Amino acid sequence: MTEDYREMWTHLGLDLDAHDALLGVLGGAYQDIFLSQKNRPEGMKYFDFVMSEVHGLRIKELLDEKKAGRKIVGSYCVFVPEEIVLAAGATLVGLCSGADFATPEVEKLLPRNTCALIKSSFGFKLGKVCPYLESADMIVGENTCDGKKKAYESLGHLVKNLYVMDLPQVKSDQGRALLKSEYQRFRTAMEALTGAAVTSESLKQAIQTVNAKRAAIHRLSILRKADPAPISGLDALLANQVFFYDNPARFTDSVNQICDELEKRIAEKKGVFPAGTPRILVSGCPQAVPNWKLPFIVETSGAVIVGEESCVGERGARNLTDASGETVDEMMDAIVDRYYQVDCAIFTPNPQRLEHIQEMVATYRADGVIHYGLQFCQPYLMESFPIEKALEEKKIPTLRIETDYSMEDVGQLKTRIEAFIEQLR
């Protein structure tokens, strides 16, 4: 934590005492959870470095981009198309929403029974501890669930640069038309923000850049089907989390390097857990930094996580955008088609998500599924019941977990998860 960074954080308007406390907790948790793991791939040192500089060097890079005239766009959701942001000459970064912060202040604006993720995003703003949020020239919200939709009305009074994107709730011709019109509107907004037109050349390059990033993280995902598992679920989740923060080209290179290492491990039958360790697929709500509670409990209870059916996981990264178009209109249609495949729980009906979970169970040879729901996240909690029933009918053991970001229920969760893992044995 250098004086240069403190000057940078002061310039951004962060509360230095609160920010120091946050980094202290984050660093301690990272040390205990990640660096205590044994037999980690060497390539994880890059991601350790990224996390050590997540509020330092990476923020300096973004501010240097701003000084050079580039705009920074912050996002909370995988439905915000990075291709359009890059094509307009801007940089997209994920925003903070993975821990409780400034809860008393948040509950002056939002009901106590609001989803933990929404309350977290407000907490990082009200607590003045998220440099990504304060660096952004535009913050993009999206009307996924009712909670977010109404919360953005309040967030709009806290930030000056909030852009809200509407999303369809039903997959139909009309729903696709809405998504297309919203992406066209977003393209216009991005062009106005940066002063640069989205051209066929810039859009094709952006699609190729984002496709390469997604292909790299999906390569990492597929390698996890090996037994013994060549990488822990915690480390794989970390790579998926860094996906939203890092420079795209650098991230792609780093993930491919660790994949090269994992392929050698697989050939040598080396793993981070013994062969035959119970294999878990985690399905449900996204797990943003520093929300590592569930995977830590699972992987210290005798199992390994081999996949995430989540926005911070395969749901957000598995499909590529068709790059064969030559005109802006053709490529915009391809972007709409790609994002329309995201099987978020906001859609009704949503049979594709159940199909995706079953596909992942087979691909990653999972012995069971843990459905992870954040308290008061109505879409995923509502879907958890029929998904559990359908999976059990397919003889796929399933455990529904409902929790938040606090540590108060760790003991209870560990007891339930250990019993579930014992059932899998």
C-alpha positions in Angstrom: 0.0 0.0 0.0 2.2 2.9 -1.3 1.7 6.6 -0.7 1.1 6.9 -4.5 -1.9 4.7 -4.2 -3.2 6.6 -1.1 -3.0 9.8 -3.1 -4.9 8.1 -6.0 -7.6 6.8 -3.6 -7.9 10.3 -2.1 -8.3 11.8 -5.6 -11.1 9.3 -6.2 -12.9 10.4 -3.0 -12.6 7.1 -1.1 -12.9 7.0 2.7 -9.3 6.0 3.4 -10.0 4.6 6.9 -12.8 2.4 5.6 -10.9 1.4 2.5 -7.9 0.4 4.6 -10.1 -1.7 6.8 -11.7 -3.3 3.8 -8.3 -4.2 2.2 -7.1 -5.5 5.5 -10.1 -7.9 5.7 -9.8 -8.8 2.1 -6.1 -9.5 2.4 -6.5 -11.6 5.5 -9.3 -13.7 3.9 -7.3 -14.2 0.8 -4.3 -15.4 2.8 -6.4 -17.8 4.8 -8.5 -19.1 1.9 -6.3 -19.1 -1.2 -2.6 -19.1 -0.1 -3.2 -21.8 2.4 -4.1 -24.3 -0.4 -1.6 -27.0 -1.2 -0.3 -28.0 -4.6 -1.7 -25.0 -6.4 -0.7 -24.5 -10.1 2.2 -22.1 -10.6 0.1 -20.0 -12.9 -2.1 -18.9 -10.0 0.7 -16.6 -9.0 -0.5 -14.2 -11.7 -4.0 -14.1 -10.2 -2.5 -13.7 -6.7 -0.7 -10.7 -8.0 -3.9 -9.3 -9.6 -5.8 -9.7 -6.3 -2.9 -8.0 -4.4 -3.2 -5.1 -6.8 -6.9 -5.1 -7.5 -7.4 -1.7 -5.9 -3.8 -0.5 -6.7 -2.0 -1.1 -10.0 -5.2 -2.0 -11.9 -6.9 1.2 -10.8 -3.8 3.2 -11.8 -4.0 1.5 -15.2 -7.6 2.6 -15.6 -6.8 6.2 -14.5 -3.9 6.3 -16.9 -6.4 5.2 -19.6 -8.7 8.1 -18.6 -5.8 10.6 -18.8 -5.2 9.4 -22.3 -8.9 10.1 -23.1 -10.3 6.6 -22.8 -13.6 6.2 -21.0 -14.2 3.6 -18.2 -17.6 1.9 -18.1 -18.7 0.0 -14.9 -21.2 -2.9 -15.0 -23.0 -5.2 -12.6 -24.2 -7.8 -15.1 -23.1 -10.1 -17.9 -25.9 -8.8 -20.1 -23.9 -5.6 -20.6 -22.1 -6.3 -24.0 -18.4 -5.8 -23.6 -18.1 -6.0 -27.4 -20.0 -2.7 -27.9 -18.0 -1.0 -25.1 -14.6 -1.9 -26.7 -15.8 -1.1 -30.2 -16.6 2.4 -29.0 -13.1 2.8 -27.6 -13.9 2.4 -23.9 -13.0 -0.2 -21.2 -15.5 -2.3 -19.3 -14.9 -3.3 -15.7 -17.0 -5.2 -13.1 -18.2 -3.3 -10.1 -18.0 -4.2 -6.4 -20.9 -6.3 -5.0 -19.6 -9.4 -3.1 -19.5 -8.4 0.6 -21.6 -6.5 3.2 -20.5 -3.0 3.7 -22.1 0.1 5.3 -25.2 -1.9 6.0 -26.8 0.6 8.4 -26.6 3.3 5.8 -27.8 1.0 3.0 -30.9 0.1 5.1 -31.9 3.8 5.2 -32.4 3.6 1.4 -33.4 -0.1 0.8 -35.6 -2.5 2.8 -33.7 -4.9 5.0 -35.0 -7.9 3.1 -33.4 -6.7 -0.2 -31.1 -9.2 -2.0 -27.6 -9.2 -0.5 -26.0 -8.5 -3.9 -28.0 -5.3 -4.4 -27.4 -4.1 -0.8 -23.7 -4.8 -1.3 -23.5 -2.6 -4.4 -25.1 0.2 -2.5 -22.8 -0.4 0.5 -19.7 0.0 -1.6 -21.0 3.3 -2.9 -22.2 4.7 0.4 -19.1 3.5 2.2 -16.8 5.1 -0.5 -14.6 2.0 -0.8 -14.9 0.9 -4.4 -12.3 2.6 -6.7 -13.9 1.0 -9.8 -17.2 2.7 -9.1 -15.5 6.0 -8.5 -13.4 5.7 -11.6 -16.3 5.0 -14.0 -17.4 7.5 -16.5 -20.6 5.6 -17.0 -22.3 3.0 -14.7 -24.5 0.6 -16.5 -27.4 -0.9 -14.6 -29.9 -3.4 -16.0 -33.5 -4.3 -15.3 -32.9 -8.0 -14.6 -35.0 -8.5 -11.5 -37.5 -6.3 -9.8 -35.1 -5.6 -6.9 -32.5 -4.1 -9.2 -35.0 -2.3 -11.3 -36.4 -0.4 -8.3 -32.9 0.0 -6.6 -31.5 1.8 -9.6 -34.1 4.6 -8.9 -32.3 5.2 -5.6 -28.8 4.6 -7.0 -29.5 7.3 -9.6 -29.5 9.9 -6.8 -26.1 8.7 -5.6 -24.2 8.7 -8.9 -24.3 11.2 -11.8 -23.6 8.8 -14.6 -26.1 5.9 -14.3 -27.4 4.3 -17.5 -30.1 1.7 -17.1 -30.7 -1.0 -19.7 -34.0 -2.7 -20.1 -34.0 -6.5 -20.6 -36.7 -8.9 -21.8 -38.2 -11.3 -19.2 -39.6 -13.8 -21.8 -37.7 -15.4 -24.6 -39.9 -14.7 -27.6 -39.7 -12.8 -30.9 -40.8 -9.7 -29.0 -38.2 -10.3 -26.3 -35.4 -10.6 -28.8 -36.6 -7.4 -30.5 -36.5 -5.6 -27.1 -32.9 -6.8 -26.5 -31.9 -5.7 -30.0 -33.4 -2.3 -29.6 -31.7 -1.9 -26.1 -28.3 -2.9 -27.5 -28.7 -0.4 -30.4 -29.6 2.3 -27.8 -26.6 1.3 -25.7 -24.4 1.5 -28.8 -25.6 5.1 -29.4 -25.0 6.0 -25.7 -21.5 4.6 -25.9 -20.7 6.5 -29.1 -22.0 9.7 -27.4 -19.8 8.9 -24.3 -16.6 8.4 -26.2 -17.1 10.5 -29.3 -16.1 7.6 -31.4 -18.4 5.8 -33.9 -18.7 2.0 -33.7 -17.4 0.8 -37.1 -17.4 -2.6 -38.7 -13.6 -2.8 -38.1 -13.8 -1.8 -34.5 -16.7 -4.1 -33.8 -15.1 -7.1 -35.4 -11.9 -6.5 -33.4 -13.9 -6.2 -30.2 -15.8 -9.4 -30.9 -12.5 -11.2 -31.5 -11.0 -9.8 -28.3 -14.0 -10.8 -26.1 -14.3 -14.2 -27.9 -10.6 -14.9 -27.1 -11.2 -14.1 -23.5 -14.2 -16.3 -23.2 -12.6 -19.1 -25.1 -9.6 -19.1 -22.7 -11.8 -19.3 -19.6 -13.9 -22.0 -21.2 -10.8 -23.9 -22.0 -9.9 -23.7 -18.3 -13.4 -24.9 -17.4 -13.3 -27.9 -19.7 -9.9 -29.1 -18.1 -11.7 -29.4 -14.8 -13.6 -32.5 -16.0 -10.4 -34.5 -15.4 -10.1 -36.7 -12.4 -8.1 -36.0 -10.3 -9.1 -32.3 -10.6 -6.0 -30.3 -11.8 -7.2 -27.1 -10.1 -9.3 -26.3 -7.1 -12.8 -24.8 -7.5 -11.6 -21.9 -5.5 -8.8 -21.1 -7.9 -11.0 -21.6 -10.9 -13.6 -19.2 -9.4 -10.8 -16.7 -8.8 -10.0 -16.8 -12.5 -13.6 -16.3 -13.3 -13.8 -13.3 -11.0 -10.7 -11.7 -12.4 -12.3 -12.1 -15.8 -14.4 -9.0 -15.0 -11.5 -6.7 -13.8 -8.4 -7.4 -15.9 -7.1 -6.1 -19.2 -8.7 -8.5 -21.7 -5.6 -9.4 -23.7 -3.4 -9.9 -20.6 -6.1 -12.0 -19.0 -6.5 -14.2 -22.0 -2.7 -14.9 -22.2 -2.5 -15.6 -18.5 -5.5 -18.1 -18.5 -4.0 -19.9 -21.6 -0.7 -20.2 -19.8 -2.3 -21.8 -16.8 -4.3 -24.1 -19.1 -1.0 -25.2 -20.6 0.2 -26.1 -17.1 -3.1 -27.9 -16.3 -2.8 -30.0 -19.4 0.6 -31.2 -18.3 -0.8 -32.0 -14.9 -3.6 -34.0 -16.4 -1.2 -36.0 -18.6 0.8 -36.8 -15.5 -2.4 -37.6 -13.5 -1.5 -34.9 -10.9 -4.4 -33.2 -9.1 -5.1 -30.8 -6.2 -7.3 -33.5 -4.7 -6.9 -37.3 -4.8 -8.7 -39.2 -7.6 -12.2 -40.2 -6.6 -12.8 -37.1 -4.5 -16.5 -36.2 -4.5 -17.2 -33.8 -7.3 -19.6 -30.9 -6.9 -21.3 -28.5 -9.4 -22.3 -25.2 -7.9 -25.4 -23.7 -9.5 -27.3 -20.4 -9.0 -26.4 -16.9 -8.0 -23.1 -15.2 -9.0 -20.2 -15.2 -6.5 -18.4 -11.9 -6.9 -15.1 -10.9 -5.1 -14.7 -11.5 -2.1 -17.6 -14.0 -1.8 -15.6 -17.2 -1.3 -17.6 -18.6 1.6 -19.4 -21.5 0.0 -16.5 -22.9 -2.1 -14.1 -22.6 0.9 -16.6 -24.7 3.0 -17.1 -27.3 0.3 -13.4 -27.7 -0.4 -12.4 -28.0 3.2 -15.2 -30.6 3.8 -13.8 -33.3 1.5 -15.1 -32.4 -2.0 -13.9 -30.5 -5.0 -16.0 -28.0 -7.0 -15.6 -28.8 -10.7 -17.9 -26.2 -12.3 -20.1 -23.1 -11.7 -23.4 -22.7 -13.4 -23.4 -19.0 -12.7 -22.9 -15.6 -14.2 -19.4 -15.8 -12.6 -18.9 -19.0 -14.4 -20.2 -20.8 -17.5 -23.5 -18.9 -17.8 -21.6 -15.7 -18.4 -18.7 -17.0 -20.6 -19.5 -20.2 -22.4 -21.0 -18.9 -25.7 -19.0 -17.0 -28.3 -20.3 -14.3 -30.7 -20.4 -15.2 -34.4 -17.6 -13.1 -35.9 -18.4 -13.8 -39.5 -20.5 -10.7 -40.1 -19.0 -7.9 -42.3 -21.3 -5.0 -41.5 -22.1 -3.3 -38.2 -25.8 -4.4 -38.4 -24.8 -8.1 -39.1 -22.4 -8.1 -36.1 -24.9 -6.3 -33.8 -27.4 -9.1 -34.7 -24.7 -11.7 -33.8 -24.2 -10.0 -30.4 -27.9 -10.0 -29.7 -28.0 -13.7 -30.6 -25.1 -14.5 -28.3 -26.5 -12.7 -25.3 -29.9 -14.1 -25.8 -28.6 -17.5 -25.0 -27.7 -16.5 -21.4 -30.1 -18.6 -19.3 -30.6 -16.2 -16.4 -33.3 -16.9 -13.9 -35.1 -13.7 -14.9 -36.6 -15.5 -17.8 -39.9 -17.3 -17.6 -40.3 -20.0 -18.5 -36.6 -21.0 -18.3 -36.1 -24.7 -19.4 -32.7 -23.9 -20.9 -31.2 -23.4 -17.5 -32.2 -26.8 -16.3 -30.9 -28.3 -19.5 -27.6 -26.5 -19.0 -27.2 -27.8 -15.4 -27.8 -31.4 -16.5 -25.3 -30.9 -19.4 -22.7 -29.6 -17.0 -23.3 -32.5 -14.5 -22.5 -34.9 -17.4 -19.6 -32.9 -18.8 -17.8 -32.4 -15.5 -18.8 -35.8 -14.1 -20.3 -34.1 -11.1 -21.5 -36.4 -8.3 -24.0 -33.8 -7.0 -25.2 -30.2 -7.3 -25.3 -27.5 -4.7 -27.8 -24.9 -5.7 -26.6 -21.6 -4.2 -29.2 -18.9 -3.6 -28.6 -15.5 -2.0 -31.2 -14.5 0.6 -34.1 -12.5 -1.0 -32.9 -13.2 -4.5 -36.4 -14.2 -5.7 -35.6 -15.4 -9.3 -33.0 -18.0 -8.2 -34.7 -19.0 -5.0 -38.0 -19.6 -6.9 -36.2 -21.7 -9.5 -34.3 -23.7 -6.9 -37.3 -25.8 -5.9 -38.3 -27.1 -9.4 -34.6 -27.5 -10.3 -34.0 -29.6 -7.2 -37.1 -31.8 -7.9 -36.1 -32.3 -11.6 -32.5 -33.2 -10.7 -33.5 -35.6 -8.0 -35.8 -37.3 -10.5 -32.8 -37.7 -12.7 -31.0 -39.3 -9.7 -28.7 -36.3 -9.3 -28.2 -35.5 -5.6 -29.0 -31.9 -4.9 -28.6 -29.6 -1.9 -30.3 -26.2 -1.8 -28.4 -23.5 0.1 -29.8 -20.1 1.0 -27.3 -17.7 2.5 -25.9 -14.2 2.5 -22.4 -12.6 2.7 -22.1 -12.8 6.5 -20.1 -15.5 8.3 -22.8 -16.2 10.9 -24.1 -19.3 9.3 -20.7 -20.9 8.4 -21.0 -23.6 11.1 -24.5 -24.6 10.0 -23.6 -24.6 6.3 -20.5 -26.8 7.0 -22.6 -29.3 8.9 -25.1 -29.6 6.0 -22.5 -29.7 3.3 -20.4 -32.3 5.1 -23.6 -34.5 5.4 -24.3 -34.0 1.7 -20.7 -34.9 0.7 -20.9 -38.0 2.9 -24.1 -39.0 1.0 -22.2 -38.7 -2.3 -19.5 -41.1 -1.1 
